[in-house]
Amino acid sequence: MNHIAAVQAVVTADEYDREPTAAELEAIAVETPLILAEVELLDVRIALMDRTPSELDKRRLRKALHRVLSERAALANRATSGEAA
């Protein structure tokens, strides 16, 4: 049985078969604090799904939500001021 395949990688290379550019990595680095804050908020919400929240749980939820909002504001301020990081 003969397999048909491209001889050169360039022939089959897709736009998405490449490493991220420096600009893309910088954009990810800028958004990382917001991503981490959103993950923390999601963790809190998942933990509270199967139980009645205590006062400590409510405080943890408010803190996580506040952190997400703060990171969104900081990211928006950096975007409007033209800062890279």
DSSP file (Angstrom, degrees, kcal/mol; ACC not computed):
  #  RESIDUE AA STRUCTURE BP1 BP2  ACC     N-H-->O    O-->H-N    N-H-->O    O-->H-N    TCO  KAPPA ALPHA  PHI   PSI    X-CA   Y-CA   Z-CA
    1    1 A M              0   0    0      0, 0.0     2,-0.5     0, 0.0     0, 0.0   0.000 360.0 360.0 360.0 127.5    0.0    0.0    0.0
    2    2 A N        -     0   0    0      2,-0.0     2,-0.4     0, 0.0     0, 0.0  -0.818 360.0-146.3 -98.4 131.9    1.5    3.4   -1.0
    3    3 A H        -     0   0    0     -2,-0.5     2,-0.6     2,-0.0     0, 0.0  -0.808   7.7-143.2 -96.9 136.6    0.8    6.4    1.1
    4    4 A I        +     0   0    0     -2,-0.4     2,-0.3     2,-0.0    -2,-0.0  -0.882  35.7 151.1-100.2 122.9    0.5    9.8   -0.5
    5    5 A A        -     0   0    0     -2,-0.6     2,-0.2     0, 0.0     3,-0.0  -0.980  49.4 -92.7-147.8 156.1    2.0   12.6    1.5
    6    6 A A        -     0   0    0     -2,-0.3     3,-0.0     1,-0.1     6,-0.0  -0.478  24.4-150.5 -70.9 140.6    3.6   15.9    0.8
    7    7 A V  S    S+     0   0    0     -2,-0.2     2,-0.4     1,-0.1    -1,-0.1   0.841  80.6  50.9 -79.9 -35.4    7.3   15.8    0.5
    8    8 A Q  S >> S-     0   0    0      1,-0.1     4,-0.8    -3,-0.0     3,-0.5  -0.843  72.2-141.8-109.0 141.1    7.9   19.4    1.7
    9    9 A A  H 3> S+     0   0    0     -2,-0.4     4,-1.0     1,-0.2     3,-0.3   0.816 100.6  64.7 -66.7 -29.6    6.5   20.8    4.9
   10   10 A V  H 34 S+     0   0    0      1,-0.2    -1,-0.2     2,-0.2     3,-0.2   0.831  94.8  59.6 -63.4 -32.3    5.9   24.2    3.2
   11   11 A V  H <4 S+     0   0    0     -3,-0.5    -1,-0.2     1,-0.2    -2,-0.2   0.896 117.4  29.2 -64.3 -40.4    3.4   22.6    0.9
   12   12 A T  H  < S+     0   0    0     -4,-0.8    -1,-0.2    -3,-0.3    -2,-0.2   0.405  88.6 127.1-102.1   1.5    1.1   21.5    3.7
   13   13 A A     <  -     0   0    0     -4,-1.0     2,-0.3    -3,-0.2     5,-0.1  -0.388  44.6-155.5 -65.4 132.5    1.9   24.2    6.2
   14   14 A D    >   -     0   0    0     -2,-0.1     3,-1.6     1,-0.1    -2,-0.1  -0.671  29.0-110.8-102.1 160.2   -1.2   26.0    7.5
   15   15 A E  T 3  S+     0   0    0      1,-0.3     3,-0.2    -2,-0.3    -1,-0.1   0.814 120.9  51.1 -59.2 -29.0   -1.3   29.5    8.9
   16   16 A Y  T 3  S+     0   0    0      1,-0.2     2,-0.6     0, 0.0    -1,-0.3   0.447  87.3  85.3 -91.2  -0.4   -2.0   28.0   12.3
   17   17 A D  S <  S+     0   0    0     -3,-1.6     2,-0.3     2,-0.0    -1,-0.2  -0.307  78.4  86.6 -93.3  49.7    1.0   25.6   12.1
   18   18 A R  S    S-     0   0    0     -2,-0.6     3,-0.1    -3,-0.2    -3,-0.0  -0.920  82.8 -95.6-142.1 166.3    3.5   28.1   13.4
   19   19 A E        -     0   0    0     -2,-0.3     2,-0.1     1,-0.1    -2,-0.0  -0.487  53.0 -92.8 -78.4 154.0    4.8   29.5   16.7
   20   20 A P        -     0   0    0      0, 0.0    -1,-0.1     0, 0.0     2,-0.0  -0.381  42.9-116.7 -66.8 146.7    3.2   32.6   18.1
   21   21 A T     >  -     0   0    0      1,-0.1     4,-2.3    -3,-0.1     5,-0.2  -0.266  26.6-104.5 -75.7 169.1    4.8   35.9   17.1
   22   22 A A  H  > S+     0   0    0      1,-0.2     4,-2.2     2,-0.2     5,-0.1   0.878 123.0  53.0 -62.5 -37.3    6.4   38.2   19.6
   23   23 A A  H  > S+     0   0    0      2,-0.2     4,-2.1     1,-0.2    -1,-0.2   0.892 109.0  48.8 -65.9 -39.5    3.5   40.5   19.4
   24   24 A E  H  > S+     0   0    0      2,-0.2     4,-2.0     1,-0.2    -2,-0.2   0.901 111.3  49.5 -67.4 -40.5    1.0   37.7   20.1
   25   25 A L  H  X S+     0   0    0     -4,-2.3     4,-2.3     1,-0.2    -2,-0.2   0.885 110.3  51.3 -64.5 -38.3    3.1   36.6   23.1
   26   26 A E  H  X S+     0   0    0     -4,-2.2     4,-2.2     2,-0.2    -2,-0.2   0.898 108.3  51.6 -65.1 -40.8    3.1   40.2   24.4
   27   27 A A  H  X S+     0   0    0     -4,-2.1     4,-1.7     2,-0.2    -2,-0.2   0.893 110.7  48.4 -63.1 -39.5   -0.7   40.4   24.0
   28   28 A I  H  X S+     0   0    0     -4,-2.0     4,-1.0     1,-0.2    -2,-0.2   0.913 110.4  51.5 -65.3 -42.5   -1.1   37.2   26.0
   29   29 A A  H  < S+     0   0    0     -4,-2.3     3,-0.3     1,-0.2    -2,-0.2   0.873 108.7  51.3 -62.9 -37.1    1.3   38.5   28.7
   30   30 A V  H  < S+     0   0    0     -4,-2.2     4,-0.3     1,-0.2    -1,-0.2   0.874 114.7  42.7 -67.3 -36.8   -0.7   41.7   29.0
   31   31 A E  H  X S+     0   0    0     -4,-1.7     4,-2.2     1,-0.2     3,-0.4   0.539  87.9  94.5 -87.6  -7.2   -4.0   39.8   29.4
   32   32 A T  H  X S+     0   0    0     -4,-1.0     4,-2.7    -3,-0.3     5,-0.2   0.875  80.3  53.9 -57.0 -43.9   -2.6   37.2   31.8
   33   33 A P  H  > S+     0   0    0      0, 0.0     4,-2.0     0, 0.0    -1,-0.2   0.901 111.3  46.8 -59.6 -38.0   -3.6   39.0   35.0
   34   34 A L  H  > S+     0   0    0     -3,-0.4     4,-2.4    -4,-0.3    -2,-0.2   0.916 111.3  51.0 -67.5 -42.3   -7.2   39.2   33.8
   35   35 A I  H  X S+     0   0    0     -4,-2.2     4,-2.1     1,-0.2    -1,-0.2   0.922 111.0  48.2 -61.0 -44.3   -7.2   35.5   32.7
   36   36 A L  H  X S+     0   0    0     -4,-2.7     4,-2.2     1,-0.2    -1,-0.2   0.885 110.9  51.0 -64.3 -38.7   -6.0   34.5   36.2
   37   37 A A  H  X S+     0   0    0     -4,-2.0     4,-2.2    -5,-0.2    31,-0.2   0.896 110.2  49.5 -65.7 -39.5   -8.6   36.6   37.9
   38   38 A E  H  X S+     0   0    0     -4,-2.4     4,-2.3     2,-0.2    -2,-0.2   0.871 109.7  51.4 -67.5 -35.9  -11.3   35.1   35.8
   39   39 A V  H  X S+     0   0    0     -4,-2.1     4,-2.4     2,-0.2    -2,-0.2   0.908 109.4  50.6 -65.3 -41.4  -10.1   31.6   36.6
   40   40 A E  H  X S+     0   0    0     -4,-2.2     4,-2.2     2,-0.2    -2,-0.2   0.921 110.4  49.2 -61.9 -43.9  -10.1   32.4   40.3
   41   41 A L  H  X S+     0   0    0     -4,-2.2     4,-2.5    23,-0.2    -2,-0.2   0.910 110.8  50.5 -61.4 -42.2  -13.7   33.7   40.0
   42   42 A L  H  X S+     0   0    0     -4,-2.3     4,-2.5     1,-0.2    -1,-0.2   0.899 108.2  52.9 -62.9 -40.6  -14.7   30.5   38.2
   43   43 A D  H  X S+     0   0    0     -4,-2.4     4,-2.3     2,-0.2    -1,-0.2   0.910 109.9  48.3 -60.5 -42.6  -13.1   28.4   40.9
   44   44 A V  H  X S+     0   0    0     -4,-2.2     4,-1.5     2,-0.2    -2,-0.2   0.932 111.8  49.0 -64.3 -45.3  -15.1   30.2   43.6
   45   45 A R  H  < S+     0   0    0     -4,-2.5     4,-0.4     1,-0.2    -2,-0.2   0.893 111.4  49.5 -63.2 -39.2  -18.3   29.8   41.6
   46   46 A I  H >< S+     0   0    0     -4,-2.5     3,-1.2     1,-0.2     4,-0.4   0.908 108.9  52.9 -65.4 -40.9  -17.7   26.1   41.1
   47   47 A A  H 3< S+     0   0    0     -4,-2.3     3,-0.4     1,-0.3    -1,-0.2   0.810 110.4  48.6 -64.0 -28.6  -16.9   25.6   44.8
   48   48 A L  T >< S+     0   0    0     -4,-1.5     3,-0.8     1,-0.2    -1,-0.3   0.437  86.5  89.7 -92.3   1.0  -20.2   27.2   45.7
   49   49 A M  T <  S+     0   0    0     -3,-1.2    -1,-0.2    -4,-0.4    -2,-0.1   0.855  93.2  36.8 -67.0 -34.5  -22.4   25.2   43.4
   50   50 A D  T 3  S+     0   0    0     -4,-0.4     2,-0.3    -3,-0.4    -1,-0.2   0.199 115.8  46.8-109.1  16.9  -23.2   22.4   45.7
   51   51 A R  S <  S-     0   0    0     -3,-0.8     3,-0.0     3,-0.0     0, 0.0  -0.988  84.9 -97.4-151.4 161.6  -23.5   24.2   49.1
   52   52 A T        -     0   0    0     -2,-0.3     2,-0.1     1,-0.1     5,-0.1  -0.684  51.4-114.2 -78.2 126.7  -25.0   27.2   50.7
   53   53 A P        -     0   0    0      0, 0.0     2,-0.1     0, 0.0    -1,-0.1  -0.380  26.2-147.9 -68.4 136.3  -22.4   29.9   50.9
   54   54 A S     >  -     0   0    0     -2,-0.1     4,-2.4     1,-0.1     5,-0.2  -0.305  36.7 -93.3 -85.8 179.3  -21.2   31.0   54.3
   55   55 A E  H  > S+     0   0    0      1,-0.2     4,-2.2     2,-0.2     5,-0.2   0.885 129.7  51.5 -63.0 -37.7  -20.1   34.6   55.1
   56   56 A L  H  > S+     0   0    0      2,-0.2     4,-2.4     1,-0.2    -1,-0.2   0.896 109.3  50.2 -65.1 -40.2  -16.5   33.6   54.3
   57   57 A D  H  > S+     0   0    0      2,-0.2     4,-2.4     1,-0.2    -2,-0.2   0.907 110.0  50.1 -63.7 -42.2  -17.7   32.2   50.9
   58   58 A K  H  X S+     0   0    0     -4,-2.4     4,-2.5     1,-0.2    -2,-0.2   0.899 111.0  49.2 -63.5 -40.0  -19.6   35.3   50.1
   59   59 A R  H  X S+     0   0    0     -4,-2.2     4,-2.5     2,-0.2    -1,-0.2   0.903 110.6  50.5 -65.1 -41.4  -16.5   37.4   50.9
   60   60 A R  H  X S+     0   0    0     -4,-2.4     4,-2.3     2,-0.2    -2,-0.2   0.893 111.0  49.2 -63.8 -39.8  -14.3   35.2   48.7
   61   61 A L  H  X S+     0   0    0     -4,-2.4     4,-2.5     2,-0.2    -2,-0.2   0.921 111.9  47.8 -65.2 -45.0  -16.8   35.6   45.9
   62   62 A R  H  X S+     0   0    0     -4,-2.5     4,-2.6     1,-0.2    -2,-0.2   0.902 112.0  50.6 -62.7 -40.5  -16.9   39.4   46.2
   63   63 A K  H  X S+     0   0    0     -4,-2.5     4,-2.2     2,-0.2    -2,-0.2   0.918 111.5  47.1 -64.2 -43.7  -13.1   39.5   46.4
   64   64 A A  H  X S+     0   0    0     -4,-2.3     4,-2.0     2,-0.2   -23,-0.2   0.902 113.5  48.3 -65.3 -41.3  -12.8   37.4   43.2
   65   65 A L  H  X S+     0   0    0     -4,-2.5     4,-2.4     2,-0.2    -2,-0.2   0.903 110.9  51.1 -65.3 -41.2  -15.4   39.5   41.4
   66   66 A H  H  X S+     0   0    0     -4,-2.6     4,-2.5     1,-0.2    -2,-0.2   0.893 108.5  52.0 -62.4 -39.8  -13.6   42.7   42.5
   67   67 A R  H  X S+     0   0    0     -4,-2.2     4,-2.5     2,-0.2    -1,-0.2   0.909 109.2  49.5 -64.7 -41.4  -10.3   41.4   41.2
   68   68 A V  H  X S+     0   0    0     -4,-2.0     4,-2.5   -31,-0.2    -2,-0.2   0.938 112.9  47.0 -61.4 -46.6  -11.8   40.6   37.8
   69   69 A L  H  X S+     0   0    0     -4,-2.4     4,-2.3     1,-0.2    -2,-0.2   0.894 112.3  50.3 -64.0 -39.0  -13.4   44.1   37.6
   70   70 A S  H  X S+     0   0    0     -4,-2.5     4,-2.5     2,-0.2    -1,-0.2   0.911 111.5  47.7 -64.4 -42.6  -10.1   45.7   38.7
   71   71 A E  H  X S+     0   0    0     -4,-2.5     4,-2.5     2,-0.2    -2,-0.2   0.882 111.0  51.3 -67.8 -37.5   -8.1   43.8   36.1
   72   72 A R  H  X S+     0   0    0     -4,-2.5     4,-2.5     2,-0.2    -2,-0.2   0.922 111.8  47.3 -63.4 -42.8  -10.6   44.6   33.3
   73   73 A A  H  X S+     0   0    0     -4,-2.3     4,-2.5     2,-0.2    -2,-0.2   0.916 112.4  49.2 -64.0 -42.8  -10.4   48.3   34.3
   74   74 A A  H  X S+     0   0    0     -4,-2.5     4,-2.2     2,-0.2    -2,-0.2   0.902 112.3  48.2 -64.2 -40.6   -6.6   48.2   34.3
   75   75 A L  H  X S+     0   0    0     -4,-2.5     4,-2.1     2,-0.2    -2,-0.2   0.909 112.5  48.5 -66.2 -41.8   -6.5   46.4   30.9
   76   76 A A  H  X S+     0   0    0     -4,-2.5     4,-2.2     2,-0.2    -2,-0.2   0.893 111.0  50.9 -65.4 -39.6   -8.9   49.0   29.4
   77   77 A N  H  X S+     0   0    0     -4,-2.5     4,-1.9     1,-0.2     6,-0.2   0.894 110.3  49.1 -65.7 -39.4   -6.9   51.9   30.9
   78   78 A R  H  X>S+     0   0    0     -4,-2.2     5,-1.3     1,-0.2     4,-1.0   0.893 111.0  51.1 -65.5 -38.1   -3.7   50.4   29.4
   79   79 A A  H  <5S+     0   0    0     -4,-2.1    -2,-0.2     1,-0.2    -1,-0.2   0.890 113.1  43.9 -67.1 -39.2   -5.4   50.0   26.0
   80   80 A T  H  <5S+     0   0    0     -4,-2.2    -1,-0.2     1,-0.2    -2,-0.2   0.796 114.0  49.8 -78.2 -26.7   -6.7   53.6   25.9
   81   81 A S  H  <5S-     0   0    0     -4,-1.9    -1,-0.2    -5,-0.2    -2,-0.2   0.617 110.7-120.5 -85.8 -11.2   -3.4   55.1   27.1
   82   82 A G  T  <5 +     0   0    0     -4,-1.0    -3,-0.2     1,-0.3     2,-0.1   0.559  58.4 151.2  86.6   8.5   -1.4   53.2   24.5
   83   83 A E      < -     0   0    0     -5,-1.3    -1,-0.3    -6,-0.2    -2,-0.1  -0.464  38.3-153.5 -72.1 145.2    0.8   51.3   27.0
   84   84 A A              0   0    0     -2,-0.1    -1,-0.1   -54,-0.0   -54,-0.1   0.867 360.0 360.0 -84.0 -41.4    2.1   47.9   25.9
   85   85 A A              0   0    0     -7,-0.1    -2,-0.1   -56,-0.0    -7,-0.0   0.334 360.0 360.0-146.6 360.0    2.5   46.4   29.4
